[in-house]
Amino acid sequence: MNFDIPDEIAAYLDELDDFIQREIKPLEEQDDNIRFFDHRREDARTDWDRGGLPNEEWEALLREARRRADAAGHYRYPLAEEYGGKNGTNLGMAIIREHLAKKGLGLHNDLQNEHSIVANNVGVLLMIEYGTEEQKRDWVPGLLDGSKGFAFGITEPEHGSDATHMETVAVRDGDGWRINGEKTWNTGIHKAPYDLIFARTSGKAGDGKGITAFLVPTDAEGFRVEEMLWTFNMPTDHGRISLTDVHVPDDAIFGGEGNGLGVVQHFFNENRIRQAASSLGAAQFCIDQAVAYAKVRKPFGKALATNQAIQFPLVELQTQCEMLRALIHKTAWQMDTYGNFSVSDKVSMCNYWSNRMCCEAADRAMQVHGGLGYSRHKPFEHIYRHHRRYRITEGAEEIQMRRVAGYMFGFMKQRAPKGVDEDRG
């Protein structure tokens, strides 16, 4: 077995590093753009006069970085060549996302709002997989260049992890559907022209079938953004919305009537392995910074690095990083080889443990740095506040652990590997 990073991916990391130095770092430093990343970052990013929304200058800077990355051929890496991508693999994306996050805060990769010079492009992937031919013609070009987009209306105020009990309903009305309900944590709703609303169209509460996804214009009559939810990590682009007799035509259905949960679950594993890799990279950054500081900080006449109370917690974290990195790479390779859902238990293991470990690494880095670590002059508080979110979103860690238990104890079965007809068990 060869555990080295494949040569073509290693070469691509060098190419990305060169692009960052040539194009992204100069942009980050010009016109005081560094204010979005230094101790002023939260205040600079947030438009407090507009209810805590992202600052327009901040979002414009992110767009320019993405434009440059797209022009250089990096932004669409995971997409197929026909869409301008590089046919990127799950293993490649995992390695790249860790590599970028390990660099710390910067315009190259800011996970507070899923910005990266190598994009996840979930909306594009979903549209390519589930859109009708007409929808793909209408949507794919705009999703690729950023001129079109949609938020995700899945979670409800009374229903979080369990989407099967959602109370939003859609009923047939003439040549379309009428939707009533409420959604929360609609990320990006402050700008999105559409919201992908999941509503029950048949069946009963708890059924996996009977939930349909609708592409709903956010300016439709009866669609209302009730509030933007302030979070641990500002600014906020997370909205709570209501739908009151919102009418959409039949061609607003996305992914087929009654198949909404299949749509949203399709890329769960891809998202989760990439997010796990990003948390791993952020954790490694925190550990590396703590080690470097411990070598030069000399209270009471000797370096912090000589104290076992400093060494041992960082040793434990580094050991966890090494073990997790091996599992992430193995799992991503197996997803590429056998299919995205052939190793769902391993994906959940990677996801919940990396998010927890990242928070622990950020907390330990704060402790090693003392008062400076607690301040916003170091990025650890920002990393902690952001990655703490992932212990809840993308499937709370309790849901991930329950999922692993389901496979361990035989309540669930893995999907069969590519080319195999029977379940793996």
C-alpha positions, 0 to 999 in steps of 0.5 A: 500500500502506498500512503504518499500523496499521488504525484499529480495531486502533489504537483497541483498543490504546488500550482495552487500555492503559486497561484495564491502567491501571485494572484490572491495574496496581493489582492488580500493585501491591497486597499486594506483588504487585510482588515477582513482577516486581521483582528478587525475581521468580524467588524469589517465583514459585518454590516451592522447597519443592515442587521448584521448582514455581510458587508458588500465590500467583503462579498465583492472581494470574495467574488473577485477572488473566485473570478480570478480562481475561475480564470486560472482554472482552479475554481471548478476543479471537482467538476467534469471537463465538459463544465470547465473542471478537472474531473477532480476526485474525492481524494483530490478534494480532501487533500486540497481542502486540508492543504488550503485550511492548513494555511490559516485564515486568508482570501484563498480559503475562508470557510465561514461562508464556504469560500475557496479558490477550489469550490465545492459547487454543490448547487452545480453538482445537484443541478447536473445530477437532478435538473431536467434538460431545460433546468440545466440549460437555464441554470448551469451557466449562471451557477458556474459564473455566479450570476445565479444561485439558490439557498437551501430550505430544508431545516424548520424551526421545529424540525432540525436533523429529522427532515422527514417530519417537516411541516411545510406542505405543497398541494396541487393547485391548477397547473402548479403547486401551492406551498405553505410552511416555514424554514430556518437557517437558509444560508445565503438567503440575503442574496439568493434569487431562489430558495430550494424548498423541501415540502411534503407532497404525499405520505405522512410524517416520518416517511422518507418518500413524499417530500419534493424539492421546489425551486422557489423565487424569493420574490414570489408573492407570499415568500418572506424573509422573517429575520436574519439569525445572528450566530456565534460567528458573524456576519449572518447570512442565515435567514428564517423564512415563511411561505404563505400560499406561494404558488409555483408552476409544475416545472419548479419541481427539482429532482422529481416529485416525492424524491426530495430527500434523495436529492439532498442526501445525494452529496452528503458524503462528498460534502462531509468528507471535504468538510472533515478534511477542512477541519483537519487542516484548520486543526493542524494549523492551530497545532503548528502555531502552538508548537512554534509559539511554545518554542520562542515564548520563554516565561520564567527564563525557559521556553514553554516547549520544555514543559510537558504540560505544553507538550503532551496535549499537543502530542495527543492532538497531533496523534489524532491528526495523523490517524484522522488524515489516514482515515480521511484519505482511505475513505475518500479513495474508497468513495472514488473506487467503490462509490460515494455511499459504500463507506458511509460509516467511515465518512461519518467517523471522519466528519464528527471526529474532525470537527470535534478535534478542530475545536479542541485544537483551537482551544489548546492553541488559545491556552498555549498563547495565553492572553494573546491567544484569547484575543482577536489578534490571533485567529484561534477564536475565529477558527473555534467559533466557525468550526464549532458550527460543524458539530451541529450542521451537516448532521450533528455529531450525535447523528453521525455517531448514530449513523455509525452505530446503525452500520455497526449493529446491523440496523443499516446497510452500506450501499453495494460497491460499484459493479456489485449487485448485493449489499455489503451488509 
